[in-house]
Amino acid sequence: MLRRIALFLCLGLSFVAPALSQPVKPGVNDGENAIRNRKNAFTVGMASGQLEGLYPRFAAEIARVLDDGDNLRVLPFLAYGAASNVEDLLYLRGVDVAFTQSDVLEYFKTQLKTSNLQNRISYLMRLYTTEVHILAGPDVKTIEDLRGKKVSFGPPGNSAALTGPIIFQRLNIPIQQLLVDHTAGLEQLKKGEISAVVRVVGKPVDYFTKIPPNSGLHFIPVRGANMFDDLYSFGELTAEDYPTLVNKGEAVDTVAVPTVLAVFNWPRNSDRWARLQKFTNTLFSKFDKFQQPPFHPKWREVNLAADVPGWTRSPLAEAALKTIAPAAQVGAEQKNFDAFVAQQQGGRTMSPADREKLFRDFMSWRSTQTSR
């Protein structure tokens, strides 16, 4: 008997395992049903994104902070990206939360003709911004040069496949749109088979930083005379971000796309609504943890009180904002900032894009001051 016990210990097995493996008798022992109900009671499904992006990193960090055993458990899963995540939120069973971006409503309205979307989903918070990167070959100098050319937006459902068509449509530049894997698209660009690749991702990203100097590839600017202000904020790609693609001391203008943490509008007092309520309250009450190491530094860009143009804030988020001090502090910062801008501008107007960029710079500076 002692030898048998020793063998179990050496193999890393539990000596009582045979007892646990016996089937549960219906009507006598409902232990498994109790376990099943307990584990599902406050489990929230979250659609993140492709592995090389920031969505999975942020989703994993949310799960890490919010995990409370069976009291609250967040289950992130890898998904295709911003547009696909909204489809999962609308139609896939078990999905309550999804990472997406601010222009997804425009995409679903103009491209997919989805009805009543704004009443079906809402947002908990506006997160970091991601920059539009348009990498082109040596024969392309401006975005106008891409008229009629082949441009890759990556695989279907990813962020670039959502934002890219909106940008070119608003600029009235027809192109040949390709939806191929990002790696394959870059190889086709290098061979001259296509004219550009588009990615929407937080800078800097290895996809571009690993391109060697003198490759002949370069970024082209995105400018639109304020025609993007209702969806995007100002962004730029600098030599500090991409030393092999941007000349030292220079910058390439682009637009930045706000990331949105979206939720499905479950009926009030339903089981799914109760799960989201606990998720939202815990997320907002523990938000200060995300703005400290070792969590991603882009958490420090988040203003909990920030609005998302065209979107409706979830009533759950509205309620959470009223109960936590950090949100009130950020809201106070916003009011102070608004007063400062009004004074400095002397009555002149500032575009929403410029205003958002100035506020993000202001909050970033504030975080460096408070961390000293």
Backbone hydrogen bonds, N-H to C=O, Kabsch-Sander energy under -0.5 kcal/mol:
donor,donor_aa,acceptor,acceptor_aa,energy
5,I,1,M,-2.1
6,A,2,L,-2.4
7,L,3,R,-2.2
8,F,4,R,-2.0
9,L,5,I,-2.1
10,C,6,A,-2.4
11,L,7,L,-1.8
12,G,9,L,-1.0
13,L,8,F,-2.8
17,A,14,S,-1.6
19,A,16,V,-0.8
20,L,16,V,-1.2
21,S,17,A,-1.5
22,Q,19,A,-0.9
28,V,25,K,-1.9
29,N,25,K,-2.4
34,A,30,D,-2.0
35,I,31,G,-2.2
36,R,32,E,-2.7
37,N,33,N,-2.6
38,R,34,A,-2.4
39,K,35,I,-2.4
40,N,36,R,-1.5
41,A,37,N,-1.1
42,F,38,R,-0.6
43,T,40,N,-0.9
44,V,73,R,-2.8
46,M,75,L,-2.1
47,A,97,V,-2.3
48,S,46,M,-0.6
48,S,77,F,-2.4
53,G,50,Q,-2.0
58,F,54,L,-2.6
59,A,55,Y,-2.7
60,A,56,P,-2.5
61,E,57,R,-1.9
62,I,58,F,-2.3
63,A,59,A,-2.4
64,R,60,A,-2.0
65,V,61,E,-2.0
66,L,62,I,-2.6
67,D,63,A,-1.6
68,D,69,G,-0.5
68,D,72,L,-3.0
71,N,68,D,-2.0
73,R,42,F,-2.4
75,L,44,V,-2.9
75,L,73,R,-0.5
77,F,46,M,-2.0
79,A,49,G,-0.8
83,A,157,G,-0.9
84,S,157,G,-1.3
85,N,81,G,-3.0
86,V,82,A,-1.2
87,E,83,A,-1.6
88,D,84,S,-2.4
89,L,85,N,-2.4
90,L,86,V,-2.0
91,Y,87,E,-2.6
92,L,88,D,-2.0
95,V,92,L,-1.3
96,D,45,G,-2.4
96,D,94,G,-0.6
97,V,45,G,-2.1
98,A,262,A,-2.5
99,F,47,A,-2.2
100,T,260,V,-2.5
102,S,258,P,-2.4
104,V,101,Q,-1.8
105,L,102,S,-0.6
107,Y,103,D,-2.0
108,F,104,V,-2.7
109,K,105,L,-2.0
110,T,106,E,-2.7
111,Q,107,Y,-2.9
112,L,107,Y,-1.2
113,K,108,F,-0.5
114,T,108,F,-2.3
119,N,116,N,-0.8
120,R,116,N,-0.5
120,R,117,L,-1.4
121,I,117,L,-1.8
122,S,263,V,-2.1
123,Y,312,T,-1.8
124,L,261,L,-3.1
125,M,261,L,-0.8
127,L,259,T,-3.2
130,T,257,V,-2.3
131,E,201,V,-1.3
132,V,255,V,-2.3
133,H,131,E,-0.6
133,H,199,R,-3.5
134,I,132,V,-0.5
135,L,133,H,-0.6
135,L,197,V,-2.4
136,A,134,I,-0.5
136,A,218,H,-3.1
137,G,195,S,-1.5
140,V,137,G,-1.7
141,K,139,D,-0.6
145,D,142,T,-1.0
146,L,143,I,-1.5
147,R,144,E,-1.7
148,G,174,P,-3.5
149,K,146,L,-2.5
151,V,176,Q,-2.6
152,S,196,A,-2.4
153,F,178,L,-2.8
158,N,155,P,-1.6
162,L,158,N,-0.8
162,L,159,S,-0.8
163,T,159,S,-2.7
164,G,160,A,-2.5
166,I,162,L,-0.7
167,I,163,T,-2.2
168,F,164,G,-2.3
169,Q,165,P,-2.4
170,R,166,I,-2.4
171,L,167,I,-1.7
172,N,169,Q,-1.0
173,I,168,F,-2.8
176,Q,149,K,-3.4
177,Q,175,I,-0.9
178,L,151,V,-2.7
180,V,178,L,-0.5
185,G,181,D,-2.8
186,L,182,H,-2.1
187,E,183,T,-1.9
188,Q,184,A,-2.2
189,L,185,G,-2.0
190,K,186,L,-2.4
191,K,187,E,-1.6
192,G,189,L,-1.2
193,E,188,Q,-2.4
194,I,188,Q,-0.9
195,S,150,K,-2.6
196,A,150,K,-1.1
197,V,135,L,-2.3
198,V,152,S,-2.6
199,R,133,H,-2.4
201,V,131,E,-1.9
201,V,199,R,-0.6
208,F,205,V,-1.8
209,T,205,V,-2.2
210,K,206,D,-2.0
211,I,208,F,-1.6
215,S,212,P,-0.7
218,H,136,A,-2.0
219,F,245,L,-0.5
220,I,134,I,-2.0
222,V,253,D,-2.0
223,R,221,P,-0.6
227,M,224,G,-1.7
229,D,226,N,-1.0
231,L,228,F,-2.0
232,Y,228,F,-3.2
233,S,256,A,-2.4
234,F,353,A,-0.7
235,G,254,T,-2.0
237,L,252,V,-2.2
238,T,236,E,-0.5
239,A,250,E,-1.1
242,Y,238,T,-2.5
245,L,242,Y,-1.6
246,V,242,Y,-2.0
250,E,247,N,-2.2
252,V,237,L,-2.7
253,D,251,A,-0.6
254,T,235,G,-2.6
256,A,233,S,-3.2
257,V,130,T,-3.7
259,T,128,Y,-3.0
260,V,100,T,-2.5
261,L,125,M,-2.3
262,A,98,A,-2.8
262,A,260,V,-0.9
263,V,122,S,-2.5
264,F,96,D,-1.6
265,N,120,R,-2.6
266,W,264,F,-1.9
270,S,267,P,-1.9
274,A,270,S,-2.1
275,R,271,D,-1.7
276,L,272,R,-2.3
277,Q,273,W,-2.2
278,K,274,A,-2.0
279,F,275,R,-2.5
280,T,276,L,-3.1
281,N,277,Q,-2.5
282,T,278,K,-2.1
283,L,279,F,-2.6
284,F,280,T,-2.5
285,S,281,N,-2.2
286,K,282,T,-1.7
287,F,284,F,-1.1
289,K,286,K,-1.6
290,F,286,K,-0.6
290,F,287,F,-1.2
291,Q,287,F,-0.6
291,Q,288,D,-0.7
292,Q,289,K,-1.3
295,F,292,Q,-1.8
299,W,296,H,-2.0
300,R,297,P,-1.7
301,E,298,K,-1.4
302,V,299,W,-1.5
304,L,302,V,-0.6
306,A,303,N,-2.2
311,W,308,V,-2.3
314,S,123,Y,-2.8
317,A,314,S,-0.6
318,E,314,S,-2.3
319,A,315,P,-2.2
320,A,316,L,-1.9
321,L,317,A,-2.6
322,K,318,E,-1.0
323,T,320,A,-1.3
324,I,320,A,-0.6
324,I,321,L,-0.5
328,A,324,I,-1.3
329,Q,325,A,-2.5
330,V,326,P,-2.5
331,G,327,A,-2.8
332,A,328,A,-2.3
333,E,329,Q,-2.4
334,Q,330,V,-2.3
335,K,331,G,-2.2
336,N,332,A,-2.7
337,F,333,E,-2.7
338,D,334,Q,-2.7
339,A,335,K,-2.3
340,F,336,N,-2.3
341,V,337,F,-2.8
342,A,338,D,-2.4
343,Q,339,A,-2.0
344,Q,340,F,-2.7
345,Q,341,V,-2.9
346,G,342,A,-0.9
347,G,342,A,-0.8
348,R,345,Q,-1.6
355,R,351,S,-2.6
356,E,352,P,-2.5
357,K,353,A,-2.2
358,L,354,D,-2.4
359,F,355,R,-2.3
360,R,356,E,-2.5
361,D,357,K,-2.4
362,F,358,L,-2.3
363,M,359,F,-2.8
364,S,360,R,-2.3
365,W,361,D,-2.4
366,R,362,F,-2.3
367,S,363,M,-2.1
368,T,364,S,-1.6
369,Q,365,W,-1.8
370,T,366,R,-2.3
371,S,367,S,-1.2
372,R,369,Q,-0.9
